[in-house]
Amino acid sequence: MTDGLLTDEQLKASVPMQREGNIDDMAGIILFLANLKTSSKRKYGIDLYQV
């Protein structure tokens, strides 16, 4: 994969995972990322959006 595009095999492999996801999964991911951002901010004293 030198051009940065997904091959057909990778695309087919990723579709079922996307279909199985639901709102609870998305909320969990968002909460995880928000927690990661705030904990990193506390630890390093930086805002990740200002990098």
C-alpha positions as CSV (number, residue, x, y, z in Angstrom):
1,M,0.0,0.0,0.0
2,T,2.2,2.8,-1.3
3,D,-0.4,5.2,-2.5
4,G,-2.3,5.6,0.8
5,L,-5.6,4.1,-0.6
6,L,-7.4,1.1,0.8
7,T,-7.3,-2.1,-1.2
8,D,-10.5,-4.0,-1.9
9,E,-9.6,-6.5,0.8
10,Q,-9.1,-3.9,3.5
11,L,-12.3,-2.1,2.5
12,K,-14.3,-5.3,2.7
13,A,-12.7,-6.2,6.0
14,S,-13.6,-2.8,7.5
15,V,-17.2,-2.6,6.5
16,P,-18.6,-5.3,8.9
17,M,-16.9,-3.6,11.8
18,Q,-18.5,-0.3,10.9
19,R,-21.9,-1.9,10.6
20,E,-21.7,-3.6,14.0
21,G,-20.9,-0.3,15.7
22,N,-23.7,1.5,17.5
23,I,-24.3,4.7,19.4
24,D,-23.0,3.3,22.7
25,D,-19.7,2.4,21.0
26,M,-19.4,5.9,19.6
27,A,-20.2,7.5,23.0
28,G,-17.6,5.3,24.6
29,I,-15.0,6.3,22.0
30,I,-15.8,10.0,22.4
31,L,-15.6,9.8,26.2
32,F,-12.3,7.9,26.0
33,L,-10.9,10.6,23.7
34,A,-12.2,13.4,25.9
35,N,-10.7,11.8,29.0
36,L,-7.4,11.2,27.1
37,K,-7.3,14.9,26.1
38,T,-8.0,16.2,29.6
39,S,-5.5,13.8,31.3
40,S,-2.8,14.7,28.8
41,K,-3.6,18.4,29.3
42,R,-3.2,18.0,33.1
43,K,0.0,15.9,32.7
44,Y,1.8,18.1,30.2
45,G,0.1,21.5,30.7
46,I,-0.7,21.8,27.0
47,D,-3.9,22.0,24.9
48,L,-3.8,19.4,22.2
49,Y,-5.8,21.6,19.9
50,Q,-3.1,24.2,19.9
51,V,-0.2,22.0,18.7
